[in-house]
Structure formats: C-alpha cells, structure tokens
Amino acid sequence: MIARIGSAHDPRLAPYAMVAEPAALARAGLFAAEGRLVAPRLLASRYRVHSILLSDAALDSLRSELETRPDVDLLVAPAAIISATGGFNFHRGCLALGYRDAPLDVPQLLEASAGSRDPIVVLEGVNNPDNIGGIFRSAHALGARGVVMGPGCGDPLYRKAIRTSMGTTLQLAWAGAGDWPDAIGRLRSRG
C-alpha cells in the first residue's frame, strides 16, 4: 500500500523518529535499513518488513523490487521530511524498518546448517559497526554459513552495520554466544 506523507508530524512516522536512537529502536523490536541498495535486501530477507519511507525518486528507482511485495506499507514523502524524521541525511531517499527476531543461539545455528562444511566466522569484542558490516560482507563473499557473535560484539542489526555490509547482515545467519567460551567448545566439537 502506498501512502503519501505531507507532514513530519504524521503519526505513521513515529517509528522512524527513533532511528537516531538505536537503543529505543531496538526496544521497540525494530531495526533500520537505509538506502536504495539495502532496502531490496531487506525485502528479500527472512525479516518481516514494518514499512519503507521513501521519496518519489526512490519509489521510481525501486518500483520493480517493491512490486514484488504488495504486503509492505510504503510511505512516500519529500526528502526533507524523511531527513527531518530520521535525523540524518544520507539515506538517498529510502529508509526501511524491519522487525527484529530473537537471535539464534549457537546450537540453533549449528542445527540450521547441519551437514554443511562451510566455515563459521567467530567474533569476540568487535563492536565497531563498520567492522561488523565489513566482516559480514566478507564472510558472505567467502561462503561462510554463519557468524557467531561473542562477548563485546556490536549489533549486526544496527543501521550502519547493515549499510556497510550491503545488507548481508540480513542474509547471513548469525547467533549470539551468551555462554562464552563454552560456545567455542561446541563449535570445535562439531568440526
């Protein structure tokens, strides 16, 4: 459904006002995916889409991808309203919200990829979103089956990590490893 937004005070924009506050967005069970290159990856991912806020130019640019998902609410607004609502101006007229799922744990990741001999990337203490995104993007390119996020790691669903990864944090399975270092033992025992 396409809805035209003419005011920054439209109540449908309320979730987008949290984009500048990642903790509030996470508490609301949402994450942001920004830009015309990343939004289609959200549409194709396992994550449910809340809505997409976009300019007319972005709507025209993404029309073929958006037509495959008539279930997604599209909020079309001038770029100035999008920037004022989201609190930043580098989204290229496209800002999407998705619903967070509970992260997998290590046994679930291993179960989901049972039989695969592809590598699993294990991170510990990597908290910079650019680094998280870069690692996910590289892991995906090198054929990894998943990523384990150990203690001190940043959020793979933080908008900057998603953008840097070109959306691969939405495609590659990942698990939180709360029981560190036992999780490493489980990974080793499974080869």
C-alpha positions in Angstrom: 0.0 0.0 0.0 1.3 3.5 -0.9 0.5 6.3 1.5 1.5 9.9 0.8 3.0 11.8 3.8 2.8 15.6 3.8 3.8 16.4 7.3 6.7 15.5 9.6 4.1 15.2 12.3 2.2 12.4 10.7 1.8 9.6 13.3 2.9 6.9 10.8 6.4 8.4 11.0 6.7 7.9 14.8 8.8 4.7 14.5 11.2 6.5 12.1 11.9 9.2 14.7 13.6 6.5 16.7 16.2 5.8 14.0 18.6 8.3 15.6 18.2 6.5 18.9 19.3 2.9 18.2 18.5 1.6 21.8 14.9 3.0 21.5 14.5 1.4 18.1 15.8 -1.9 19.4 13.5 -1.8 22.5 10.6 -1.3 20.0 11.7 -4.5 18.3 12.7 -2.7 15.1 15.9 -2.0 13.1 16.6 0.4 10.3 17.9 -0.4 6.8 18.9 2.7 4.8 19.4 3.3 1.2 18.3 2.1 -2.2 20.8 -0.7 -2.3 20.0 -2.1 1.1 16.2 -1.9 1.1 15.7 -4.6 -1.5 17.9 -6.9 0.6 15.6 -6.4 3.5 12.6 -7.2 1.2 14.4 -10.5 0.2 15.5 -11.4 3.7 13.9 -13.6 6.4 13.0 -10.5 8.4 9.5 -9.1 8.4 9.3 -5.5 7.0 7.5 -2.9 9.1 7.4 -0.3 6.3 9.6 1.7 3.9 9.8 5.5 3.9 10.9 6.8 0.6 11.0 9.8 -1.7 9.2 9.8 -5.1 12.6 9.4 -6.8 13.4 6.3 -4.6 10.0 4.9 -5.3 10.6 5.2 -9.0 14.1 3.7 -8.7 12.9 0.7 -6.6 9.5 0.1 -8.3 10.3 -3.3 -9.7 11.5 -4.6 -6.3 8.6 -3.0 -4.4 6.0 -4.5 -6.8 7.1 -8.0 -5.6 6.0 -7.1 -2.1 2.5 -5.6 -2.1 2.2 -6.5 1.6 4.7 -3.9 2.6 3.5 -0.4 3.6 5.2 2.3 1.5 5.2 5.8 3.0 6.1 8.4 0.3 7.3 11.8 1.5 9.6 14.7 0.3 13.3 14.1 1.1 13.2 17.0 3.6 10.6 15.2 5.7 12.5 11.9 5.6 15.7 13.6 6.7 13.9 15.6 9.5 12.2 12.4 10.7 15.1 10.1 10.7 17.6 12.6 12.0 20.2 12.2 9.2 20.6 12.9 5.5 22.5 10.1 3.9 19.7 7.6 3.2 19.3 8.6 -0.5 15.6 9.0 0.0 15.0 5.5 1.3 14.7 4.3 4.9 13.1 1.0 5.8 12.2 -0.6 9.1 12.2 -4.3 9.9 11.2 -6.3 12.9 13.9 -7.9 15.0 13.7 -11.6 15.5 15.3 -13.2 18.6 18.8 -14.0 17.7 19.8 -17.6 17.2 21.9 -19.3 19.7 24.9 -21.4 18.7 23.1 -24.8 18.9 20.3 -23.3 16.6 22.9 -22.0 14.1 24.6 -25.4 14.1 21.3 -27.2 13.6 20.2 -24.9 10.8 23.4 -25.6 8.9 23.8 -29.3 9.8 25.7 -31.2 7.2 27.5 -28.1 5.9 31.2 -28.0 5.9 31.3 -24.3 5.1 33.1 -22.2 7.7 31.5 -20.3 10.6 33.1 -16.9 11.5 33.5 -16.3 15.2 33.8 -12.7 16.6 34.8 -11.5 20.0 34.9 -7.9 21.1 34.2 -6.5 17.6 31.9 -3.5 18.4 32.5 -1.0 15.6 29.5 -1.2 13.2 31.7 -0.6 10.2 33.9 -3.6 11.2 30.9 -5.8 11.9 29.4 -4.9 8.5 32.7 -5.4 6.7 33.2 -8.8 8.4 29.7 -10.0 7.5 30.2 -8.8 3.9 33.5 -10.7 3.6 32.1 -13.8 5.4 29.2 -13.9 2.9 31.6 -13.4 -0.1 33.8 -16.2 1.1 30.9 -18.7 1.6 30.6 -18.7 5.3 27.4 -20.4 6.6 27.1 -18.1 9.6 28.6 -15.7 12.2 28.8 -16.2 15.9 28.8 -13.0 17.9 30.8 -13.4 21.1 31.0 -11.1 24.1 31.5 -7.4 23.4 30.3 -7.5 19.9 28.1 -4.8 18.4 24.7 -5.2 16.9 24.6 -6.7 13.4 21.1 -5.0 13.0 22.4 -1.5 13.7 21.7 0.6 10.6 25.4 1.4 10.0 26.4 -2.3 10.2 23.6 -3.2 7.8 24.7 -0.4 5.4 28.4 -1.3 5.5 27.6 -5.0 5.0 25.4 -4.0 1.9 22.6 -5.9 3.6 24.4 -9.2 4.2 23.7 -8.9 8.0 20.1 -9.5 6.9 21.1 -12.5 4.7 23.8 -14.4 6.6 22.7 -16.4 9.7 24.2 -15.2 12.9 24.0 -16.3 16.5 24.7 -14.7 19.9 27.0 -16.7 22.1 25.9 -15.9 25.6 27.8 -18.9 27.1 31.3 -17.9 26.2 33.8 -19.7 25.9 31.6 -22.9 26.0 30.2 -21.9 22.6 33.7 -22.3 21.1 33.9 -25.8 22.5 30.6 -26.7 20.9 31.8 -25.3 17.6 35.0 -27.2 17.8 33.2 -30.5 18.7 31.1 -30.0 15.5 34.2 -29.6 13.4 
